[in-house]
């Protein structure tokens, strides 16, 4: 008996796929991070007698752990995050409170920002960033109508962000607090809130942040010293003047990988907060444009697919994609702006590039969730295309119709 090998095979259901442009951009940023941490941290490690590649080895270890978390996130249905949004919110509050518990929280340089796990430390705010996005997205799905039509519909998510902000300011962590408020307002706006309502809710928050900054003299010095760092180049303006000199030395194509001078104990935090200045010195304007292009591709692609998800009814996936894209994009913009002297010093790392255990691990996890949103959005798009191709009088196969709902937690 002969079989027709050209016979069409029945598809068992819509197929999802991860957005490859987004994967390329995220992997590119991580690769840039490995190279630049290796280049910028050698002098720091040797000055502390830790061995030349101490920070690089730890960065690779944290990156490997982040990849594991990202892989898990990519294979986890978003409906689980949406279902447990309240539980995640409670966990975030607990984490931010634990930093003040003696024996568990760590106080470094006058700030309560770390948890002591004996073998390593952990900065809870990095996990809270992702949790805030998930909770806000779940709220926007559940209360879509009130958000679009009522001033009080905005009250709860703003108050949730405000609770996080109060706990962060108590640590203190002014940069992360400002970032969370900005992302929350951005997500609510994309959820359909009227600009006049956002203005009425946002102005008091901005006034509060200004009051908090003015209350602490060192914050005001940060807010004002970037305007003219050369007025006090050896004190308040020291970090920025060193950063600007590094960027100036890079010119068009840079001085070459590993040839930076300012990273040799001149530029503070060369492998963390000011790693962009080292990139600029060693690769010049070409390196600046390459890094900014990778971030632009990451954020632009995430926002595009997020909006597409909202249009086709995948609202939770769409809101999460937009929220994570805003979180990564705004943090990168602030970090780059600080290095260029366009913004006051905030202490925020460059996502996926700067050295930092908690930052790199949780940013990878965030990237995994972002990629999962693209998978589910593309799966929904494929389902719509299948439905459009199906004859009007055809009865869908029960297995095909139930496939999306039956799909396992692992894709």
C-alpha positions in Angstrom: 0.0 0.0 0.0 1.4 3.4 -1.0 1.1 6.5 1.2 0.9 10.0 -0.1 3.8 11.8 1.6 2.5 15.1 0.4 -0.7 14.8 2.3 -1.2 17.9 4.5 -0.7 17.3 8.2 -3.3 18.6 10.7 -2.0 21.2 13.1 -3.0 20.5 16.7 -3.3 24.1 17.6 -1.8 27.6 17.4 1.9 27.8 17.8 3.8 30.4 19.8 7.3 31.7 19.1 9.7 33.9 20.9 10.6 37.2 19.1 14.0 36.6 17.6 14.9 40.3 17.2 14.3 40.7 20.9 16.4 37.7 21.7 19.2 39.1 19.6 19.1 42.4 21.3 19.1 41.0 24.8 21.9 38.5 24.1 23.9 41.4 22.5 23.5 43.5 25.6 24.6 40.6 27.8 27.7 39.9 25.6 28.6 43.6 25.7 28.3 43.4 29.5 30.7 40.4 29.8 33.3 42.2 27.7 33.1 45.5 29.5 33.0 44.1 33.0 36.2 42.2 32.1 37.8 45.4 30.8 36.6 47.8 33.5 37.0 45.7 36.6 40.6 44.5 36.4 42.1 47.6 37.9 39.5 47.6 40.7 40.0 44.0 41.5 43.8 44.3 41.6 43.7 47.4 43.8 41.7 45.3 46.3 44.1 42.3 45.9 41.3 40.0 44.7 42.9 38.8 41.5 42.5 40.4 38.1 39.4 38.5 37.0 37.5 38.4 40.4 34.6 40.5 39.2 34.4 38.9 35.8 34.1 35.4 37.3 31.4 36.6 39.6 29.6 38.4 36.8 29.7 35.2 34.7 28.3 33.2 37.6 25.5 35.6 38.2 24.8 35.7 34.5 24.6 31.9 34.3 22.1 32.0 37.2 20.1 34.7 35.5 20.0 32.6 32.3 18.6 29.7 34.3 15.9 32.0 35.8 15.2 33.5 32.4 14.7 30.0 30.9 12.3 29.1 33.6 10.4 32.3 33.1 10.2 31.7 29.3 8.5 28.3 30.0 6.0 29.5 32.6 2.5 30.5 31.6 1.7 34.2 32.3 -1.6 33.2 33.8 0.3 31.9 36.9 1.8 35.3 37.5 -1.6 37.0 37.0 -3.3 34.5 39.3 -0.7 35.1 42.1 -0.3 38.9 41.7 -1.5 39.6 45.2 0.8 37.0 46.7 3.8 38.5 44.8 2.8 42.0 46.0 2.8 40.8 49.6 6.2 39.1 49.1 7.6 42.4 47.7 6.5 44.3 50.7 8.0 41.7 53.0 11.3 41.9 51.1 11.5 45.7 51.4 10.8 45.4 55.2 13.3 42.7 55.8 16.2 45.0 55.0 15.5 46.8 58.3 15.6 43.7 60.4 18.9 43.3 62.3 20.9 40.2 61.3 19.0 39.9 58.0 19.3 43.4 56.5 22.7 44.8 55.7 23.6 48.5 56.1 26.3 49.6 53.7 27.4 53.3 53.2 24.5 54.4 55.4 21.8 52.6 53.3 19.6 49.6 54.2 19.3 48.1 50.7 20.6 44.5 51.0 19.7 41.2 52.6 22.5 39.1 54.0 22.3 35.5 52.8 25.7 34.6 54.3 27.2 33.3 51.1 26.1 36.4 49.1 23.9 39.5 49.5 20.7 40.3 47.7 19.1 43.7 46.8 15.3 43.2 47.0 14.4 46.2 44.9 15.5 44.3 41.8 12.8 41.7 42.4 10.3 44.4 43.4 10.7 46.1 39.9 9.3 43.0 38.2 6.6 42.4 40.8 5.4 46.0 40.5 5.0 45.5 36.7 3.1 42.2 37.2 0.8 43.6 39.9 0.0 46.8 37.9 -0.7 44.7 34.8 -3.1 42.5 36.7 -4.9 45.5 38.1 -5.3 47.1 34.7 -6.8 43.9 33.4 -9.3 43.6 36.3 -10.2 47.3 36.4 -9.9 48.4 32.8 -13.2 50.3 32.7 -12.6 52.3 35.9 -9.0 53.1 34.8 -10.3 54.5 31.5 -13.2 56.5 32.9 -12.6 57.3 36.6 -10.1 59.3 38.5 -10.3 56.9 41.4 -9.5 54.0 39.1 -5.9 55.3 39.1 -5.8 55.6 42.9 -5.0 52.0 43.9 -2.0 51.3 41.5 -0.6 54.8 42.3 -0.9 54.0 46.1 0.7 50.6 45.6 3.6 52.3 43.9 3.6 54.9 46.6 3.9 52.3 49.3 7.0 50.9 47.5 8.4 54.4 47.1 8.0 55.1 50.9 9.9 51.9 51.7 12.6 52.7 49.2 13.0 56.3 50.4 13.4 54.9 54.0 16.4 52.8 52.8 17.2 55.3 51.1 17.0 54.6 47.3 15.8 57.7 45.6 16.7 56.5 42.1 14.7 53.3 42.2 11.8 55.1 43.8 11.6 57.6 41.0 11.9 54.8 38.4 9.0 52.9 39.9 6.7 55.9 39.9 7.6 56.7 36.3 7.0 53.1 35.1 3.7 52.9 37.0 2.4 56.1 35.4 3.5 54.9 32.0 1.7 51.6 32.4 -1.5 53.3 33.6 -1.4 55.7 30.6 -1.0 52.8 28.2 -4.0 51.2 30.0 -6.2 54.0 28.8 -6.1 56.5 31.6 -6.9 60.1 30.7 -3.9 62.5 30.8 -5.7 65.0 33.0 -6.3 62.3 35.6 -2.7 61.2 35.4 -1.6 64.8 35.9 -3.8 65.3 38.9 -2.5 62.1 40.5 1.2 62.6 39.4 1.8 66.2 40.4 1.5 65.6 44.2 3.9 62.6 43.8 6.4 64.8 42.0 6.1 67.4 44.7 6.7 64.8 47.4 9.8 63.5 45.6 11.1 67.1 45.4 10.5 67.7 49.0 12.3 64.4 50.0 15.2 65.4 47.8 15.4 68.9 49.3 15.2 67.5 52.8 18.5 65.7 52.4 21.4 68.0 51.6 23.4 65.2 49.8 20.5 64.6 47.4 20.3 68.3 46.6 24.1 68.4 46.0 23.6 65.5 43.5 20.7 67.4 41.8 22.6 70.6 41.4 26.3 69.4 40.9 25.6 67.9 37.5 24.7 71.4 36.2 28.3 72.5 36.6 30.5 69.7 37.8 33.6 71.7 37.1 32.7 74.1 39.8 33.8 71.5 42.4 35.7 68.8 40.4 37.4 67.1 43.3 34.3 66.7 45.6 30.6 66.8 44.5 31.5 66.9 40.8 34.3 64.3 40.9 32.4 61.3 39.4 30.9 63.3 36.6 34.1 65.2 35.6 35.9 61.9 35.4 33.1 60.4 33.4 33.0 63.3 31.0 36.8 63.1 30.5 36.5 59.4 29.7 33.7 60.1 27.1 35.8 62.9 25.6 38.9 60.7 25.2 36.8 58.2 23.2 36.1 60.7 20.3 34.8 58.8 17.3 36.1 55.3 17.5 37.6 55.1 21.0 41.1 54.3 22.3 40.6 50.5 21.9 39.4 47.7 24.1 41.3 47.6 27.4 43.1 50.9 26.8 40.9 53.1 29.0 42.9 55.3 31.4 40.1 56.7 33.5 39.1 53.3 34.7 42.6 53.0 36.4 41.4 54.2 39.8 40.3 57.6 38.5 36.7 56.9 37.6 34.7 55.6 40.6 32.3 52.6 40.1 33.9 52.0 36.7 32.4 48.5 36.4 29.0 49.4 37.8 27.3 52.8 37.7 29.8 54.4 35.3 30.5 51.5 32.9 29.0 53.4 30.1 31.8 56.0 30.4 34.4 53.2 29.9 32.5 51.9 26.9 32.6 55.5 25.5 36.3 55.8 26.1 37.3 52.5 24.6 34.8 52.5 21.7 34.0 56.1 21.2 30.8 57.4 19.5 30.6 54.2 17.6 30.3 52.2 20.8 27.8 54.6 22.3 25.5 54.3 19.2 25.9 50.5 19.2 24.8 50.1 22.8 22.0 52.6 22.5 20.8 50.8 19.4 20.6 47.5 21.3 18.5 49.2 24.0 16.4 50.9 21.4 15.7 47.6 19.7 14.9 45.9 23.0 12.5 48.6 24.2 11.0 49.3 20.8 10.3 45.7 20.1 8.9 45.1 23.5 6.5 48.1 23.3 5.4 47.2 19.8 4.5 43.6 20.7 2.9 44.8 24.0 0.6 47.1 22.1 -0.1 44.3 19.6 -1.0 42.0 22.5 -3.5 44.6 23.9 -5.1 45.0 20.4 -5.8 41.2 20.1 -7.1 40.7 23.6 -3.9 39.5 25.3 -4.1 42.4 27.7 -2.1 41.0 30.6 0.7 39.9 28.3 0.6 43.3 26.6 0.7 45.3 29.8 3.6 43.2 31.2 5.6 43.5 27.9 5.1 47.3 28.0 5.9 47.6 31.7 9.1 45.6 31.5 10.2 47.5 28.3 9.6 50.8 30.1 11.5 49.5 33.2 14.5 48.5 31.2 14.4 51.5 28.9 14.0 54.2 31.6 16.7 52.6 33.7 19.1 52.6 30.8 18.2 56.1 29.9 18.8 57.3 33.4 22.2 55.5 33.6 23.3 56.8 30.3 22.1 60.3 31.1 24.1 60.3 34.4 27.2 59.2 32.6 26.7 62.0 30.0 26.0 64.6 32.6 22.5 65.1 31.4 20.9 63.8 34.7 22.0 63.9 38.3 23.6 60.9 39.8 21.1 58.2 40.7 23.1 55.1 41.4 21.2 53.0 38.8 23.2 50.3 36.9 23.1 49.8 33.1 20.7 46.8 32.6 22.4 43.6 31.5 25.8 45.4 31.2 26.9 46.7 34.6 28.4 44.4 37.2 26.0 43.5 40.0 24.7 40.2 41.3 21.1 41.1 42.1 20.8 43.4 39.1 22.0 41.0 36.5 20.1 38.0 37.9 16.8 39.7 38.2 17.2 41.6 34.9 17.7 38.3 33.2 14.5 37.0 34.9 12.7 40.1 33.7 13.9 39.5 30.2 12.7 35.9 30.4 9.2 37.1 31.3 9.3 39.7 28.5 10.2 36.9 26.0 7.3 34.8 27.4 4.9 37.6 26.7 6.1 37.6 23.0 5.5 33.8 22.9 1.9 34.1 24.1 1.1 37.1 21.9 2.5 35.4 18.8 0.5 32.3 19.8 -2.7 34.4 19.9 -1.8 35.9 16.6 -1.4 32.5 15.1 -4.8 31.4 16.5 -6.4 34.4 14.8 -4.8 33.5 11.5 -5.9 29.9 11.8 -9.5 31.1 12.5 -9.4 33.4 9.5 -8.3 30.6 7.2 -11.0 28.2 8.5 -14.1 27.8 6.2 -17.2 29.5 7.6 -19.1 26.2 7.8 -16.3 24.2 9.3 -16.5 22.8 12.8 -13.2 23.2 14.6 -11.6 20.0 15.9 -12.1 19.7 19.7 -8.4 19.1 20.2 -7.5 22.2 18.2 -10.0 24.4 20.0 -8.9 23.3 23.4 -5.1 23.4 22.7 -4.4 26.9 24.1 -6.3 26.2 27.3 -4.8 22.8 27.7 -1.2 23.8 27.1 1.1 22.8 29.9 2.9 25.3 32.2 6.0 24.5 30.2 5.8 25.6 26.5 
